[in-house]
Amino acid sequence: MKELVQYAFDFFAHVLPGLFIIFALSLLIIVDALTFEDLIDRTKDVYATVATVVVIIAYVIGFAANPFGKFLYRKLGLKIWKYKIENNIDMFISDKFALVRQFSPKNFEYIEKWNTYCSMSHNLSVASLVMAIVGIVKIIQIEPNWLIWSAITAISIILFFIFLYRAVLFSIWAGHDLNATISRLNLNDMN
């Protein structure tokens, strides 16, 4: 079960955002594909080996995007949406995680789910930002479909803020659950 949880975290927090970033960047290269059908036609001959390599590259890109996403949600997201973690316990975060992991594994699973959603959200905010930049580049290049690129850029900017907000929210929920578990189980006396 632990391997499945770790795989789910890696997929949702790194591979999925990495795939979106690869897709956005590939749109810079594919200049003559004007419709969605054209894009599908270009990927018809993709083999399993190429798909595997793309997934591995997506994982690396998503992993590399993680610090940028974390920076964005901590420096920008937490300033825009000012939430405070309730019931703050004066203890190092690593000690909190060690206590909850040891004495309440079920609660630890829920906290890790919130952290997975947080990572996925802030990495998807990076992917949305990359897509917005690609859209701006396409508009500047005066593509024939500049109106579509304007819409894609606007949607990407909206998604950037939605994903950033969700990252902040999931981070706060993880913090609340972590502190509540320690308080309710009197784990702070074990520190």
C-alpha positions in Angstrom: 0.0 0.0 0.0 2.9 2.4 0.8 4.2 1.9 -2.7 0.8 2.8 -4.2 0.6 5.9 -2.1 4.1 6.9 -3.2 3.3 6.2 -6.8 0.1 8.3 -6.6 2.1 11.1 -5.1 4.8 11.0 -7.8 2.2 10.7 -10.5 -0.1 13.6 -9.4 2.6 15.8 -7.9 5.3 15.4 -10.6 4.3 13.4 -13.8 0.9 15.1 -14.4 2.2 18.7 -14.1 5.3 17.7 -16.1 3.1 16.4 -18.9 1.3 19.7 -19.0 4.6 21.6 -19.2 5.8 19.3 -22.0 2.5 19.8 -23.8 2.7 23.6 -23.4 6.4 23.8 -24.6 5.6 21.5 -27.5 3.1 24.0 -28.8 6.0 26.4 -29.4 7.6 23.8 -31.7 4.4 22.8 -33.5 3.6 25.9 -35.4 1.7 24.5 -38.3 -0.9 22.5 -36.3 -3.9 24.7 -36.4 -6.6 22.4 -35.0 -7.0 19.8 -32.3 -7.3 17.2 -35.0 -3.9 18.3 -36.4 -2.3 17.7 -33.0 -3.9 14.2 -32.7 -2.6 13.3 -36.2 0.9 14.3 -35.1 0.8 11.9 -32.1 -0.7 8.9 -34.0 2.6 7.2 -34.5 3.9 7.6 -31.0 5.1 4.2 -29.7 5.1 2.8 -26.2 8.9 3.4 -25.9 8.5 7.1 -26.8 5.6 7.4 -24.4 7.6 5.9 -21.6 10.5 8.3 -22.2 8.0 11.2 -22.3 6.6 10.1 -18.9 10.1 9.9 -17.4 11.0 13.3 -18.8 7.7 14.6 -17.4 8.5 13.3 -14.0 11.9 15.0 -14.1 10.3 18.3 -15.3 7.6 18.0 -12.7 10.2 17.3 -10.0 12.2 20.3 -11.2 9.1 22.5 -11.2 8.3 21.6 -7.5 10.6 24.3 -5.9 9.2 27.0 -8.2 5.6 25.9 -7.4 6.4 25.8 -3.7 8.0 29.3 -3.9 5.0 30.7 -5.8 2.4 29.4 -3.3 4.5 30.4 -0.2 5.5 33.9 -1.5 2.5 34.8 -3.6 -0.3 32.6 -2.6 0.0 33.0 1.1 0.2 36.8 0.7 -2.9 36.9 -1.5 -5.0 34.5 0.7 -4.0 35.1 4.3 -4.9 31.9 6.1 -3.6 31.0 9.5 -3.0 27.5 10.7 -5.2 26.9 13.7 -4.0 25.4 17.0 -0.4 26.0 16.2 1.9 23.8 18.2 5.5 25.0 18.9 7.4 22.1 17.6 9.6 21.4 14.6 7.6 20.2 11.6 9.8 17.1 11.3 9.0 16.2 14.9 5.3 16.7 14.2 5.4 14.4 11.2 7.4 11.8 13.1 4.9 11.7 16.0 1.8 11.5 13.8 3.4 8.9 11.5 4.3 6.8 14.6 1.2 7.1 16.7 -1.6 7.8 14.2 -0.8 6.3 10.8 -4.4 6.8 9.5 -4.3 10.5 10.2 -0.8 10.6 8.6 -2.3 9.2 5.4 -4.9 12.0 5.3 -2.2 14.6 5.9 -0.1 13.2 3.1 -3.1 13.3 0.8 -3.4 17.0 1.5 0.3 17.4 0.9 0.0 15.5 -2.4 -2.9 17.7 -3.5 -0.8 20.8 -2.5 2.2 19.7 -4.5 0.0 18.8 -7.5 -1.8 22.2 -7.3 1.4 24.3 -7.0 3.1 22.4 -9.8 0.0 22.8 -12.0 0.1 26.5 -11.2 3.6 26.5 -12.7 2.3 24.5 -15.7 -0.5 27.1 -16.2 2.1 29.9 -16.0 4.2 28.1 -18.7 1.1 27.8 -20.9 0.3 31.5 -20.4 3.8 32.4 -21.5 3.5 30.1 -24.5 0.2 31.8 -25.3 1.8 35.3 -25.1 4.7 34.2 -27.3 2.1 32.9 -29.9 0.2 36.2 -29.8 3.4 38.1 -30.2 4.3 35.9 -33.2 1.0 37.0 -34.7 -0.3 33.6 -35.3 -3.4 33.3 -37.5 -5.3 32.0 -34.5 -4.3 34.9 -32.2 -7.8 35.0 -30.8 -7.7 31.4 -29.7 -4.2 32.0 -28.2 -5.6 35.0 -26.3 -8.3 32.8 -24.8 -5.8 30.1 -23.9 -3.6 32.7 -22.3 -6.5 34.2 -20.3 -7.7 30.7 -19.2 -4.1 29.8 -18.2 -3.8 32.9 -16.0 -7.1 32.1 -14.4 -6.0 28.5 -13.8 -2.7 29.7 -12.4 -4.6 31.6 -9.6 -7.1 28.7 -9.1 -4.3 26.2 -8.7 -2.3 28.6 -6.5 -5.3 29.1 -4.2 -5.9 25.3 -4.0 -2.2 24.8 -3.0 -2.6 27.3 -0.2 -5.8 25.6 0.9 -4.5 22.1 0.9 -1.4 23.2 2.7 -3.5 24.8 5.4 -5.7 21.7 5.7 -2.6 19.6 6.1 -1.3 21.9 8.9 -4.7 21.9 10.6 -4.9 18.1 10.5 -1.3 17.8 11.7 -1.8 20.1 14.7 -5.3 18.7 15.5 -3.9 15.1 15.6 -1.1 16.1 17.9 -3.4 18.0 20.2 -6.2 15.5 20.4 -3.9 12.6 21.0 -1.7 14.6 23.4 1.4 13.8 21.3 3.1 17.1 22.2 3.8 15.6 25.7 5.9 12.9 23.9 8.3 15.4 22.3 
